[in-house]
Amino acid sequence: MPAVPFLRLTDLFRHLLLPSWRAQGTVMEVPVCWSQVLVSFSPAVDGMLGSEVCSMGNSTSRLYSALAKTLSSSTALSQHEEYLQPSDHEPLDPKDLLEECQVALQDRPARLHREFVQLQSDIRSPTFRVMQWNILAQALGEGKDNFVKCPMEALKWEERKYLILEEILLYRPDVLCLQEVDHYFDTFQPILSSLGYQCTFLAKPWSPCLDVEHNNGPDGCALFFLQDRFQLVSSAKIRLSARSLKTNQVAIAEILQCSETGRLLCFAVTHLKARTGWERFRLAQGTDLLRNLDSITQGAKIPLIVCGDFNAEPTEEVYKRFASSSLNLNSAYKVLSEDGESEPPYTTWKIRPSGESCNTLDYIWYSQNALQVNSALGLPTEEQIGPNRLPSFSYPSDHLSLVCDLSFNDCPDRS
């Protein structure tokens, strides 16, 4: 066997993938499939890296078997140009998969108990469920974020992936919007495709995950929708700008047609720049996203739902810009407050070396003239979260998922 030099995942990605990216206006093409890069090398490299990148736990599990079959399929690996095509992955039963996740997690403490708050009782039009979640990139959780009260064992991907999948399977969203996804090709795309979702992913151009040794490739945003509820009409992948400068943050916006009603909806997912001191930068990114969405929705003629980790409290200008935009958006989780006008006290709660931070940064925005919120998943209490905060053995991310059920307003003159 010829000698094969050792290459870090960071080097592989930067040297082989990044040069192939092409930006065309605000739309960026998705890079070649990470799994394909690994298997395109000699067996020596494949063996050296495969267990680290593609491992899904016990080889006897149905979850692993389905995933292994997907990744070994030449069809799946060759279709790297277009991730919007229907999947031919072997179907999985969501109940069986949920049961398997729960078996894998049987030694973990009980998960956070959350219940839906029902807001509307007389609902005539079909409802659809939307889930927003920053799932915490694996490379960042283990290598950069320094959650000082979270044991490293709680962050191991071998079990943390089951916690993430369990949360998704418990609530079964029709549309799922995720941020910090760095296990798209080896986990979320094959598994969710097998559950009937159509999948789209857009990586950050210079993901911080690439600076972590033994990373799994770049993190980015992902959007999934159930193909028995919606059909894809169009998809836009956007690299956000700040005053004409292309930034490291991205968004996906897709127009979907409701199978039951034939009506159109636009769903968008994004993740704005983090950290204190970048407020004006976030405002510029949010303004650019609104400009793009105004064009995509034809000036709000198509109802819109925007999910994201905005890294901004409600007091920030980017939040106010969304709340006052011509797209007439409202924040879904305000419905949980007594006055109906206040955001939750937190959507993320963590402890780092710099101290404890409890913030509201995540939102589901919706066209309030065309849509209504029928129910929303309540947030866990401080006592439920526990003194060590998030993430933990009970919860896989430092951000809480947001889930709500929406429907079209019955008023016929609204979009």
C-alpha positions as CSV (number, residue, x, y, z in Angstrom):
1,M,0.0,0.0,0.0
2,P,1.5,3.4,-0.9
3,A,2.3,5.7,2.0
4,V,-0.4,8.3,2.6
5,P,0.5,11.5,4.5
6,F,-1.7,12.4,7.5
7,L,-3.9,15.4,6.8
8,R,-6.0,17.2,9.4
9,L,-9.7,17.6,8.5
10,T,-9.1,21.4,8.5
11,D,-6.4,21.1,5.9
12,L,-8.5,18.7,3.8
13,F,-11.4,21.0,3.8
14,R,-9.5,24.2,3.1
15,H,-7.3,22.8,0.4
16,L,-9.9,20.7,-1.4
17,L,-13.3,22.3,-0.8
18,L,-13.0,26.1,-0.3
19,P,-11.4,26.8,-3.7
20,S,-14.4,25.2,-5.4
21,W,-17.0,27.6,-3.9
22,R,-18.4,30.2,-6.2
23,A,-20.4,33.2,-5.1
24,Q,-22.9,34.6,-7.6
25,G,-24.5,37.7,-6.2
26,T,-26.0,36.8,-2.9
27,V,-26.5,33.2,-3.8
28,M,-23.7,30.8,-2.9
29,E,-23.3,27.3,-4.2
30,V,-23.0,24.4,-1.7
31,P,-19.6,22.8,-1.5
32,V,-18.9,19.2,-2.5
33,C,-20.2,16.7,0.0
34,W,-17.8,16.2,2.9
35,S,-18.4,12.5,2.9
36,Q,-17.4,12.2,-0.7
37,V,-14.1,14.0,0.0
38,L,-13.3,11.3,2.6
39,V,-14.2,8.3,0.5
40,S,-12.4,9.7,-2.6
41,F,-9.0,9.1,-0.9
42,S,-7.2,5.8,-0.6
43,P,-8.5,3.2,1.8
44,A,-5.7,4.2,4.2
45,V,-7.1,7.7,4.6
46,D,-10.7,6.4,4.6
47,G,-9.9,4.0,7.4
48,M,-8.0,6.6,9.3
49,L,-10.8,9.2,9.3
50,G,-14.0,7.3,8.7
51,S,-14.7,6.2,12.2
52,E,-14.2,9.7,13.5
53,V,-16.4,11.4,11.0
54,C,-19.1,8.9,10.2
55,S,-19.5,6.9,13.5
56,M,-23.0,6.5,14.7
57,G,-22.5,4.3,17.7
58,N,-23.3,0.5,18.0
59,S,-23.0,-1.2,14.6
60,T,-26.0,-3.4,15.4
61,S,-28.4,-0.5,15.8
62,R,-31.1,0.3,13.1
63,L,-29.9,3.9,13.2
64,Y,-26.4,3.0,12.3
65,S,-27.4,0.4,9.7
66,A,-29.6,2.8,7.9
67,L,-27.0,5.5,8.0
68,A,-24.1,3.2,6.9
69,K,-26.2,2.1,4.0
70,T,-26.8,5.7,3.0
71,L,-23.2,6.7,3.2
72,S,-22.0,3.7,1.3
73,S,-24.4,4.3,-1.5
74,S,-22.6,5.6,-4.6
75,T,-25.8,7.4,-5.6
76,A,-25.9,9.3,-2.4
77,L,-22.3,10.3,-2.6
78,S,-22.4,11.3,-6.2
79,Q,-25.3,13.7,-5.9
80,H,-23.2,16.5,-4.4
81,E,-24.2,19.2,-6.9
82,E,-27.8,19.5,-5.8
83,Y,-29.2,18.8,-2.4
84,L,-32.7,19.7,-3.2
85,Q,-33.5,16.5,-5.1
86,P,-35.8,13.9,-3.4
87,S,-33.8,11.3,-1.5
88,D,-33.8,7.6,-2.3
89,H,-32.6,6.7,1.2
90,E,-34.3,3.7,2.8
91,P,-37.4,5.0,4.8
92,L,-37.2,5.0,8.6
93,D,-40.1,4.7,10.9
94,P,-40.0,7.8,13.2
95,K,-41.5,5.8,16.1
96,D,-38.8,3.1,15.8
97,L,-36.1,5.7,15.6
98,L,-37.4,7.6,18.6
99,E,-37.5,4.3,20.6
100,E,-33.9,3.6,19.6
101,C,-32.8,7.1,20.7
102,Q,-34.5,6.5,24.1
103,V,-32.8,3.1,24.5
104,A,-29.4,4.7,23.7
105,L,-30.1,7.4,26.3
106,Q,-31.5,5.2,29.0
107,D,-28.5,5.8,31.3
108,R,-28.9,9.6,31.0
109,P,-31.0,11.7,33.4
110,A,-34.5,12.6,32.5
111,R,-34.9,15.1,29.8
112,L,-36.3,18.6,30.3
113,H,-40.1,18.4,30.5
114,R,-41.9,20.9,28.3
115,E,-45.6,21.3,27.3
116,F,-47.4,23.2,24.6
117,V,-49.3,26.2,25.5
118,Q,-52.6,26.2,23.4
119,L,-53.6,29.7,22.2
120,Q,-56.3,29.0,19.6
121,S,-59.2,26.6,20.0
122,D,-61.3,27.2,16.9
123,I,-58.8,26.4,14.1
124,R,-60.3,25.9,10.7
125,S,-57.4,26.0,8.3
126,P,-54.6,23.3,8.3
127,T,-51.8,23.8,10.9
128,F,-48.1,23.3,10.4
129,R,-45.4,23.0,13.0
130,V,-42.1,24.9,12.8
131,M,-39.0,24.2,14.9
132,Q,-36.1,26.6,15.4
133,W,-32.9,25.3,17.1
134,N,-29.3,26.2,17.4
135,I,-28.1,22.6,18.1
136,L,-24.4,23.6,19.0
137,A,-21.8,22.6,16.6
138,Q,-19.9,19.6,17.8
139,A,-16.5,21.0,17.1
140,L,-17.3,24.2,19.0
141,G,-18.9,22.4,22.0
142,E,-15.9,20.2,22.5
143,G,-13.2,22.5,21.3
144,K,-14.0,26.2,21.7
145,D,-17.0,27.2,23.7
146,N,-15.7,26.3,27.2
147,F,-18.9,25.4,29.0
148,V,-17.1,25.2,32.4
149,K,-20.0,23.5,34.3
150,C,-20.7,20.9,31.6
151,P,-18.8,17.6,31.8
152,M,-16.9,16.8,28.6
153,E,-18.6,13.4,28.7
154,A,-22.0,15.1,28.2
155,L,-20.7,16.6,24.9
156,K,-19.5,13.4,23.3
157,W,-21.1,13.1,19.9
158,E,-21.7,9.3,20.3
159,E,-24.6,10.1,22.7
160,R,-25.3,13.8,22.1
161,K,-26.5,13.1,18.6
162,Y,-29.3,10.9,20.1
163,L,-30.4,13.7,22.3
164,I,-30.7,16.0,19.3
165,L,-32.6,13.5,17.2
166,E,-34.8,12.6,20.1
167,E,-35.9,16.3,20.5
168,I,-36.7,16.5,16.8
169,L,-38.6,13.2,16.8
170,L,-40.6,14.2,19.9
171,Y,-42.0,17.3,18.3
172,R,-42.0,16.1,14.6
173,P,-41.9,19.5,12.9
174,D,-43.2,20.0,9.4
175,V,-40.4,22.5,8.9
176,L,-37.1,22.3,10.8
177,C,-34.6,25.2,10.9
178,L,-31.2,24.5,12.5
179,Q,-28.0,26.5,13.1
180,E,-24.5,25.3,13.9
181,V,-24.9,22.1,12.0
182,D,-21.5,20.4,11.4
183,H,-22.8,16.9,11.1
184,Y,-25.1,17.5,8.1
185,F,-23.7,15.0,5.6
186,D,-23.0,12.1,8.0
187,T,-26.1,12.4,10.3
188,F,-28.9,14.9,9.6
189,Q,-29.2,14.7,5.8
190,P,-29.3,10.9,5.6
191,I,-31.4,10.4,8.6
192,L,-34.0,13.2,8.0
193,S,-34.2,12.3,4.3
194,S,-35.1,8.8,5.4
195,L,-37.9,10.3,7.6
196,G,-39.4,12.0,4.6
197,Y,-37.7,15.4,4.8
198,Q,-36.2,17.4,1.9
199,C,-32.9,18.8,3.1
200,T,-30.9,21.9,2.3
201,F,-27.6,23.0,3.9
202,L,-25.4,26.1,3.5
203,A,-22.0,26.2,5.3
204,K,-20.4,29.3,6.6
205,P,-17.6,30.4,4.3
206,W,-15.0,30.4,7.1
207,S,-16.5,28.3,9.8
208,P,-14.8,28.5,13.2
209,C,-15.2,24.7,13.4
210,L,-12.3,24.4,10.9
211,D,-9.9,25.8,13.5
212,V,-10.7,22.9,15.9
213,E,-8.5,19.8,15.5
214,H,-10.4,16.6,14.5
215,N,-13.4,18.7,13.3
216,N,-16.1,17.3,11.1
217,G,-16.1,20.1,8.5
218,P,-17.8,23.5,8.6
219,D,-20.9,24.4,10.4
220,G,-23.8,26.2,8.8
221,C,-27.6,26.6,8.5
222,A,-29.9,23.8,7.4
223,L,-33.6,23.8,6.4
224,F,-35.7,20.6,6.3
225,F,-39.4,20.2,5.4
226,L,-41.7,17.1,5.1
227,Q,-42.3,16.3,1.5
228,D,-45.9,15.0,2.3
229,R,-46.8,18.5,3.6
230,F,-45.0,20.8,1.2
231,Q,-43.5,20.9,-2.3
232,L,-40.4,23.0,-3.1
233,V,-41.1,26.0,-5.4
234,S,-37.7,27.8,-5.2
235,S,-34.6,27.9,-3.0
236,A,-32.1,30.7,-2.4
237,K,-28.8,30.4,-0.6
238,I,-27.7,33.8,0.7
239,R,-24.3,35.0,2.0
240,L,-25.2,38.0,4.1
241,S,-23.6,41.3,3.5
242,A,-22.8,44.2,5.9
243,R,-22.7,47.5,4.0
244,S,-21.7,45.7,0.7
245,L,-19.1,43.6,2.5
246,K,-19.7,39.8,2.2
247,T,-19.7,38.3,5.7
248,N,-19.2,34.9,7.3
249,Q,-22.9,34.5,8.0
250,V,-25.5,32.9,5.8
251,A,-29.2,32.2,5.3
252,I,-31.4,29.9,3.3
253,A,-34.8,31.0,2.0
254,E,-37.3,28.5,0.4
255,I,-40.7,29.1,-1.1
256,L,-42.9,26.0,-0.4
257,Q,-46.4,25.1,-1.6
258,C,-48.7,23.6,1.0
259,S,-49.9,20.2,-0.3
260,E,-53.3,20.6,1.3
261,T,-54.2,24.1,0.4
262,G,-52.0,24.9,-2.5
263,R,-50.9,28.2,-0.8
264,L,-47.4,29.5,-0.8
265,L,-45.1,30.1,2.2
266,C,-41.6,31.3,2.4
267,F,-39.4,29.8,5.1
268,A,-36.0,31.3,6.0
269,V,-33.2,30.2,8.4
270,T,-30.2,32.3,9.5
271,H,-27.6,32.8,12.2
272,L,-26.2,36.3,12.7
273,K,-22.8,37.3,14.0
274,A,-22.2,36.6,17.7
275,R,-20.5,38.6,20.5
276,T,-20.9,41.9,22.2
277,G,-19.6,44.9,20.3
278,W,-20.9,43.6,16.9
279,E,-24.4,45.1,17.3
280,R,-24.1,47.4,14.2
281,F,-22.7,44.5,12.2
282,R,-25.7,42.4,13.1
283,L,-28.0,45.2,12.2
284,A,-26.4,45.5,8.7
285,Q,-26.7,41.7,8.3
286,G,-30.4,41.7,9.3
287,T,-31.1,44.6,7.0
288,D,-29.5,42.7,4.1
289,L,-31.6,39.6,5.0
290,L,-34.8,41.7,5.0
291,R,-33.9,43.2,1.7
292,N,-33.4,39.7,0.2
293,L,-36.6,38.4,1.7
294,D,-38.6,41.3,0.5
295,S,-37.5,40.4,-3.0
296,I,-38.1,36.7,-2.6
297,T,-41.6,37.2,-1.2
298,Q,-42.5,39.8,-3.8
299,G,-42.9,42.5,-1.3
300,A,-44.6,40.3,1.3
301,K,-47.2,38.9,-1.1
302,I,-46.0,35.5,0.0
303,P,-46.4,34.9,3.8
304,L,-43.0,34.5,5.5
305,I,-41.5,32.7,8.5
306,V,-38.0,33.5,9.6
307,C,-36.2,31.3,12.1
308,G,-32.8,32.0,13.5
309,D,-30.3,32.6,16.2
310,F,-30.0,36.4,15.9
311,N,-27.4,36.7,18.7
312,A,-29.4,39.8,19.7
313,E,-31.6,40.7,22.6
314,P,-35.0,42.4,22.0
315,T,-33.3,45.7,22.9
316,E,-31.0,45.5,19.9
317,E,-31.5,47.5,16.7
318,V,-31.6,44.4,14.5
319,Y,-34.6,43.0,16.5
320,K,-36.3,46.4,16.2
321,R,-35.6,46.5,12.5
322,F,-37.4,43.1,12.0
323,A,-40.3,44.1,14.3
324,S,-40.9,47.3,12.3
325,S,-40.1,46.1,8.7
326,S,-42.4,46.5,5.8
327,L,-42.8,42.7,5.8
328,N,-45.1,43.1,8.8
329,L,-43.4,40.4,11.0
330,N,-44.2,39.5,14.6
331,S,-42.3,37.2,17.0
332,A,-44.1,34.0,17.7
333,Y,-42.9,33.4,21.2
334,K,-44.3,36.7,22.5
335,V,-47.6,34.9,22.7
336,L,-46.4,33.1,25.8
337,S,-46.1,36.4,27.8
338,E,-49.0,37.8,29.8
339,D,-49.3,40.9,27.8
340,G,-48.6,39.2,24.5
341,E,-45.9,41.7,23.7
342,S,-42.8,40.4,25.6
343,E,-40.2,37.9,24.6
344,P,-39.3,35.0,26.9
345,P,-36.7,35.7,29.6
346,Y,-34.2,33.4,27.9
347,T,-33.6,31.0,25.0
348,T,-30.0,30.3,26.0
349,W,-28.4,29.9,29.4
350,K,-24.8,28.9,29.8
351,I,-21.7,29.3,32.0
352,R,-18.3,30.1,30.5
353,P,-15.1,31.2,32.1
354,S,-16.2,34.8,31.6
355,G,-19.3,34.1,33.7
356,E,-23.0,33.1,33.5
357,S,-25.1,34.4,30.6
358,C,-28.9,34.1,30.3
359,N,-30.2,35.7,27.1
360,T,-33.0,35.7,24.6
361,L,-31.4,35.4,21.2
362,D,-33.5,33.0,19.2
363,Y,-36.8,33.8,17.4
364,I,-39.5,32.6,15.0
365,W,-40.8,35.6,13.0
366,Y,-44.0,35.3,11.0
367,S,-46.2,37.4,8.8
368,Q,-48.8,38.5,11.3
369,N,-51.4,39.5,8.7
370,A,-51.4,36.2,6.9
371,L,-50.6,33.7,9.7
372,Q,-51.5,33.1,13.3
373,V,-49.8,31.2,16.1
374,N,-52.0,28.4,17.5
375,S,-49.7,27.0,20.1
376,A,-46.1,27.2,21.3
377,L,-43.8,24.9,23.2
378,G,-43.2,26.3,26.7
379,L,-39.7,26.9,28.0
380,P,-38.2,24.9,31.0
381,T,-37.9,26.7,34.3
382,E,-34.7,27.6,36.0
383,E,-35.1,24.7,38.3
384,Q,-35.6,22.3,35.5
385,I,-32.5,23.5,33.7
386,G,-30.4,23.1,36.8
387,P,-27.6,25.0,38.4
388,N,-25.0,24.0,35.8
389,R,-27.2,25.4,33.0
390,L,-26.8,24.3,29.4
391,P,-25.7,22.1,27.8
392,S,-25.9,19.1,30.1
393,F,-26.5,15.4,30.3
394,S,-30.2,16.2,30.0
395,Y,-30.0,18.7,27.1
396,P,-27.6,18.7,24.1
397,S,-27.3,22.4,23.3
398,D,-26.8,25.7,25.0
399,H,-29.8,27.0,23.1
400,L,-33.4,25.8,23.7
401,S,-35.5,24.7,20.8
402,L,-38.5,26.9,19.8
403,V,-41.5,25.0,18.4
404,C,-44.9,26.5,17.4
405,D,-47.9,25.5,15.4
406,L,-49.2,28.1,12.9
407,S,-52.0,28.3,10.4
408,F,-53.3,30.7,7.8
409,N,-55.6,33.4,8.9
410,D,-59.1,32.7,7.6
411,C,-59.6,36.2,6.2
412,P,-59.8,35.7,2.4
413,D,-58.3,39.1,1.5
414,R,-55.0,38.3,3.2
415,S,-52.0,36.7,1.5
